[in-house]
Amino acid sequence: MKRTLTHVDCFAGPGGICTGLTAAGFKTLVAIEYVKTCCETYSANHPEVHVIHSDIRNVGIEDIKNHVPDSGVDLVTSGMPCETFSTAGNTSRSFYDDRQFLFREGIRIAKLVKAKMILFENVPGITSKRTQKNSGAFIIDVLKSELVEAGYENYIEIILDASNFGVPQKRNRYFILASRIPDLKLEPPIPETKGVVTVEDAFKGLPNVIPNTDTVPTEYNGEESNYSLRLKNDKFWRRSEACVDYLTLQTPMKHRDATLKRFSMLEQGEGLKDLFCKFSSEKIAEFQAARILPKKMFIKRNVRLKLKEPSSTVTSHCLDEFVHPLYDRALTVRECARLQSFPDSYIFHGPFLVPHITKDVQDKYEQIGDAVPPLLAYAWGMAINKILNRI
């Protein structure tokens, strides 16, 4: 009989990795997260996990030891914040501060809990970020060097696209899987061969909502796809507690009339940038005076999704970045959760919208956008389960 593999979740967010690993047969023992609303979401969906609400740099063995076996755990995951590595945010990427070295905390926790393996996750931009401006040293090389120093010299690295693992989203992420067992053969997950899941597949069963109304539907419309059935299948996700069996978070958003007019001018695949290109300067000025168009053009803003394709990457700004493929409105929280592959019974705590400058609070959209897609985590869980059961 296969034993249950154990897991400690660093930079845990709202629980995307834990959700996928649980489906793959792991037992998460401890989660460490700085953002309060993420901790509330995590605990609500994974009440069996000891969640530590703290800056990970302040977490020591005394905070963990009563919740992990003396013999150690199988896996530590570490998806440290990606702001300084992301090429999508050039302003953030220009910063050189202690955030880019937070990978050290994942290694430190792995040593404390005697983890057999560590899985790092981040944006591909981490591979080109230097330790200092104009320096010849790269962050990723420091990370690998310190992995070796910590005894995790056996590692592989790979970039995976979530759309190859059943997630209806084109999302490239960089991974390092490292082990302190020298001769253990490490292998990444194998992509699914069933074809990509589209936005249409993802939104099956979700009724439309009308902006600026108070009507929040709690019943599905009866349509299904293989993907929607998978997200409703709590047996697959091994979820038995804190679950709901009705539609949640399909909540209408507030939009100005001018914003609704802007959305109505978008074809599938077009965004705010395209509207600035479609019209003459005189027409643009007219639209700006009416507040239909903003004074500044944002490259990735108000993109109407293509129904027959996966979405582009879901980020913490997904409320502003996406427009529904069929309706003139932004996406609901549940629709964003569907694009990230969270099960439908997953609930998100915190407000619907807060300023992004708030450090200890993330709204529901931010939590979803920053998470690791559970189905991608599931793929890693199945691969690591296979590796460790060779021992």
N, C-alpha and C positions, 0 to 999 in steps of 0.2 A: 504493500500500500504506500502511495506517495504521501510524504509528510507535508504538513502545511508550512509554506514558506513565510518568513516574517520580514517586516518592512518598517523602516523609519522614514518619514516624509519631511524633508527640509524645504523651506520656502514653499509651504504646502498650498497656498492659495485657497480657493474654495473646495478643493478636493478632487480635481480632475484626474490626477495620477492615482490616488487612492481608489477612486471609482473603477478605473480600468483594471488596476491590479487585483482588486477584490473579485472582479468577474473572472480573472485568470487564476484565482485560487490562493492569492496571498492574504495574509492577515496583517493589517497595518496596526502597529502598536503605539507609535508616538508620531504626532505631527507638530511641526514648529512653524509658526506664522506670526508676522508682525502686525498685519492689518486686522483690526477688531472685527469688522463685518465679515471678513473671510473666515475667521475663527468661528463666528456664529453660524455661518452657512455650513462649514465643515462639521461642526458638532451636531447640527440638526440632522444631517444626512448620514453621519458616521458616528453615532453615539457611543459605540464601543471603543473608539480611539481616544487616547489621552492627548488632548490638544493643548499645546503650550502657547499662550499668547505673549510673545516676547520678541525683542530683537535677538536674533539667533546668536549674536556675539556675546550675549549675557547668559546663554544656556550652558549649564555645566552638567557633569555626570550626576550630581545630586538631584537634578531635575528629571533625570531619565531612568536612573538605575532601578527604581522600583517597578518599572514597566517593561523592561527588557530582560531576557534570560542572561544569566552569567556567562553562558557559552557563546553569546553574541547573536546577532541577527543575520539574515541572509542578504538583505539589500537595503541600501540607503539611496534615496533619490534626491537630487539637488537641482532645482530649476530656478537658479538665482535671477534677480531682476535683470531685464535685458535693455533698459533704457540707454545705457552708455554704449551698447554694441549695435543697436538697431540703425540701419542706414535710412530707415523711414523718418527718423527724427534727427536730422543733422545737428540741431542745436544741442540736444542731449548727448549725441555722440562726441561732440567737441569737448565734453567734460572729462577730466582725468582725476578721479577721486577714489575713495575706498570702496565704492560699490563694485568696481570692476575686479576687485580682489576677493569678493565674497565667496568665490568658489572654495577658498581656504576653509570656510566654515563647514561646508559639506564634507570636506576631507577630515576635518577635526572631529565632527560628529561621527563619521564612519569609524574612525579609530577608537573613539570612546565606546561605541557599541559593538566593536569587533566585527564589523560587517564584512562578509565575504566579497560583496560586490558593491560598486557605486555606479549609478547611472546619472550623468549630467545631461541637462537639456538647455538649449539656448537658441537664439537666432543665428543663422549662418554668419552674420556680420561679426561674431565674436572671433572668427578666424583671422580677421584682418585688422583688429583693433590693437594698437600699440600700447605699451605700458605708459609711455609719456609722449607728448607731441614731439615729432621729429626723431623719436627713438628708433633704433633698429630692432628692439626687442618686442615681441608680440605677447599679449596676454595668454593666448592659447599655449604657447611654448612654456610659459611659467607654470601654467596649470598642469601640463603633462609632466614637467620636471618635478613638481611637488607631489604629484601622484606617485611617481617612482620612489621618491624619498620616503613616502608614507608606507611603502610596501605594496602598492597597487601598480606594479610595473607591467602587468599583463593587461593590455587594453586594446580596444578597437574604436575607431571613430567613423561616423557616417552622417550624411545628410539624408533625411527622409521627408517625403511629401505625404502629408496626412491623407490626401485624396486617394492614395494607393492602399489605404488600410480601412476603407469603408466610411471615411469621414467626408461629408459633402462640401469640401473646402480645400482649395489649393493653399497649403500651408507648409513651407519648407522649414525644417528645424534640424539643428546640428546636435548630435548625441556623441557622448563618450561613454562606453561601458568598460569598466575596469574591475579587475579581480586581484585579490592577494594570493590566489592559488595559481602558481606559475604555469602549470601544464594544462590548465583548464581551457578547452577550446571554446572561444567566444564567437557567437554568430548573431547578426542582427535579425529582426523579424523579417519574414518573407511576405512580400506584398500579396494582397488578394488578387484573384484572377477573374472576379465576377464583373469587372467593369466599374466605372466610377459611379458614385451616388450624386445625383443632381439636386439643385435647389428645389425642383418640383417634387422629387422623392422626399426631401427633407420636410417640406411643408404640408405633405398629405395629411388630411384630417383636421388641420387647424382652420377654424372658421375665420373669415375676415372680420376686422374691427374697424369702426368708423372713428377717425380722429376727433378729438374735442367732445367726445361723448363719455358717459359714465357706465356704459354697458360693457361688462366684462364677462364673456362667455365662459362657461365651465363644462360644456359638452362638446365633443368632437362632432364633425359633420358627416362621419360615416365612411370617408374615403381612407384608403390605406395603401402603403407601399411596403415592400420588404423592410425598408429602413425604418419607417414609422412603427411597424410591428416590433422591430428589434428594440427600439427605444422604449416601448411599452412593456417589454418582457422582463419583469423584475426577477424572474427565475434565472434568466441569463446573467443579469447584473448581480445576482446573489444579494438582493436587497429585501429585507424582511421587516425592518423597523423604520420609523419616521417617513413612511411612504404615503403617497396619496394616489387614489385611483380615478381622479377626475382631472380635467384640464385646468392648469393653473398658469398664471402670469401671461395670459393672452390679453393684456391690458392696453386699451387705447392710449395713444400719446397725444400731447398738445402740439398743434401746429398753427402758425399764423396763416391767414388767407393767402398772403404773398408767398409763403413757403409752399403751400399746396399748389399754387399756380406754377412755381418753379418745377415741382415734381411732375406736373402734368406735361411739361415740355420735354421730358426725358424719354428716350427709347431704351430698350434693354441694352445694357452694356455701356450706356452713356452716363457721364457724371457732370459735375459742376464745370469742370475744365472744358468739356465739349460744348456747353452752352456759351461759354465765352468765345469759342471758335466758330459757332454756327451763325452768330448774328453780327451785324455791322456795329461799328463803334457807337453810332447814334442810337441804335436799338438797345445796346448794352447800357448806355447812359440812362435811357428811359426806364429800363428794368431796374437799374440801381436806384433811381429816384423813387420808384414805387416799392423798393425793398424786396423785389422779386429776386434780384441778384445782389450778392454782397459787394462791398467796395473792393475786396481782395479776392483773388482767385486761389482756391485751395485745390491742389492737384488731386488728392484722394478725398473727395467729399461728395455726398449725395449720388453715389453710383447706383443706378438701377440694375439689380442683379439679373443675370440671364437665367431663365427658367430651366433650360435644358443642359446647363453646365453646373459644375461645382461653383461655389462662391469664391471670391478672392479671400485673402487672409482676414479672419475676424480678429479685431484688435480691441483694446480698451475704449476706443472711440467709435465703436460699431454703431451706436445710435446716430451719429452724425455722418457716418461713412456710407451707409447702405440705404437704398430705397427698395421697397417691395417690387418684385418683377411685374406684378399685375395691378397693384393698387397704389394710389398717390399718397403714400405715407412711409414713414420709417418703419423699421422692424420692431416687433414686440420682443419682450425679454424671452418668451418661450421660443420664438422663431430663431433668435440668436443662439439660444441653448441647443436647439435642434441642429444648427449649423456646426456647433462644437461637439455634437454627439453626446451631450448629457442626457441621461434617461428622463423620460417625461415626469417621473415621480420625484425628480430632484427639485428641491425648493431653495430659493436664494433669499437670504436675509439682507438687511440694509435698505437704504432708500432707492428710489428709482433713478434719481439724478442728483449728484453732488458735484461741486467744482473739483477739477482734477488736482488742484493744489492741496486738497485735504489728504494728509499723509496716512492717518490711522483709520480712515473710512473710505471704502470703495463702494460705489453704487452697484446695482445688479448687473448692469451692462459691462462695467469695468471688470468685475469679477469674472464674468464669462469670457470676455475677450482676452484676459491675461492667463487663462487656464490652459493646461495641456489637454487636448481632446481626449476624453476617456477611451475612445476606441483605439487611438494610437497608443495610449498607455497599456491597454489590453493586449495589443500586439506584442509590445515589449514584455509584458508579464508572461505571456505564453512562451516567448522565446527564452526568457531567463529561467522560467520553470523547467523547461526542457534541458537547459544547460546544467542547472544545479542538481537535477535529479539523476545526472550521470555520476555524481559523486557517491 
